Amino acid sequence: MDDECLDSAEHEELEENLDFDNPIECPHCKNMIPKDSLLCLYCGESVSAGKRFNWIKIVSGILIFIFILFLIRNL
């Protein structure tokens, strides 16, 4: 077995930190999971990938806006 597996005490601490009062739908298996989960409790897929993608869109939009402003000022 892997040495990197969580022991039961550490796993219980992690579950205590999850917000079970405000569940969201897993984008992969559609089961309800805690809002602040990084991985789905049912299918094991990452649910934070969508959040990461939103940051990429925001940063890209800001960089494009700055580039356009730079082009306009240099005309």
Backbone torsions as a table, in degrees:
resi	resn	phi	psi	omega
1	MET	NA	158.3	-179.8
2	ASP	-72.9	142.1	175.2
3	ASP	-75.6	-14.4	-176.2
4	GLU	-85.6	-1.0	-179.9
5	CYS	-66.2	147.9	178.5
6	LEU	-76.0	141.2	171.6
7	ASP	-83.9	165.2	-172.3
8	SER	-63.5	-35.6	179.9
9	ALA	-65.6	-42.2	179.4
10	GLU	-67.5	-38.0	179.3
11	HIS	-64.0	-40.4	178.6
12	GLU	-64.4	-38.5	178.0
13	GLU	-63.3	-39.6	-179.7
14	LEU	-65.6	-40.3	179.2
15	GLU	-65.7	-32.3	179.8
16	GLU	-66.0	-27.6	-178.5
17	ASN	-81.7	-9.7	-177.9
18	LEU	-83.7	145.6	-179.1
19	ASP	-94.6	95.4	-178.7
20	PHE	-82.0	-7.3	-177.9
21	ASP	-79.0	-25.0	-178.0
22	ASN	-123.5	74.9	-176.4
23	PRO	-74.7	155.0	173.6
24	ILE	-124.1	167.4	180.0
25	GLU	-91.0	132.0	175.4
26	CYS	-65.4	130.2	-179.4
27	PRO	-68.6	-13.5	-177.3
28	HIS	-98.1	-53.9	-175.0
29	CYS	-105.8	-5.8	176.5
30	LYS	68.6	13.8	174.5
31	ASN	-81.6	154.1	178.9
32	MET	-81.6	130.1	-178.5
33	ILE	-132.9	162.0	177.2
34	PRO	-59.1	145.0	-174.6
35	LYS	-58.0	-38.4	-174.7
36	ASP	-95.5	20.1	178.1
37	SER	-71.0	143.7	173.0
38	LEU	-93.6	-33.1	178.8
39	LEU	-124.3	148.1	175.9
40	CYS	-69.4	135.8	179.0
41	LEU	-72.2	-17.1	-175.8
42	TYR	-101.2	-51.3	-176.3
43	CYS	-101.1	-14.1	177.2
44	GLY	81.0	1.6	-179.8
45	GLU	-76.8	154.6	177.8
46	SER	-72.1	130.5	177.7
47	VAL	-104.8	-3.1	-179.6
48	SER	-91.4	-2.7	-179.0
49	ALA	-62.3	-36.8	178.3
50	GLY	-64.6	-37.9	178.0
51	LYS	-65.4	-41.8	179.0
52	ARG	-63.0	-39.7	-179.8
53	PHE	-64.4	-36.6	178.1
54	ASN	-62.5	-40.1	177.8
55	TRP	-64.1	-37.5	178.2
56	ILE	-63.7	-42.1	178.8
57	LYS	-64.4	-42.3	-178.7
58	ILE	-65.0	-48.1	-179.4
59	VAL	-64.5	-40.4	178.1
60	SER	-62.7	-43.0	178.7
61	GLY	-61.9	-42.6	178.6
62	ILE	-63.9	-43.9	179.6
63	LEU	-64.5	-40.1	177.3
64	ILE	-64.4	-41.7	178.5
65	PHE	-61.2	-44.7	178.6
66	ILE	-63.9	-40.6	179.1
67	PHE	-63.0	-42.6	178.7
68	ILE	-64.4	-43.1	176.9
69	LEU	-60.8	-40.6	178.3
70	PHE	-62.2	-43.2	179.1
71	LEU	-65.1	-41.4	-179.2
72	ILE	-65.0	-41.0	-177.7
73	ARG	-70.4	-24.4	-178.5
74	ASN	-92.6	2.4	179.0
75	LEU	-78.4	NA	NA
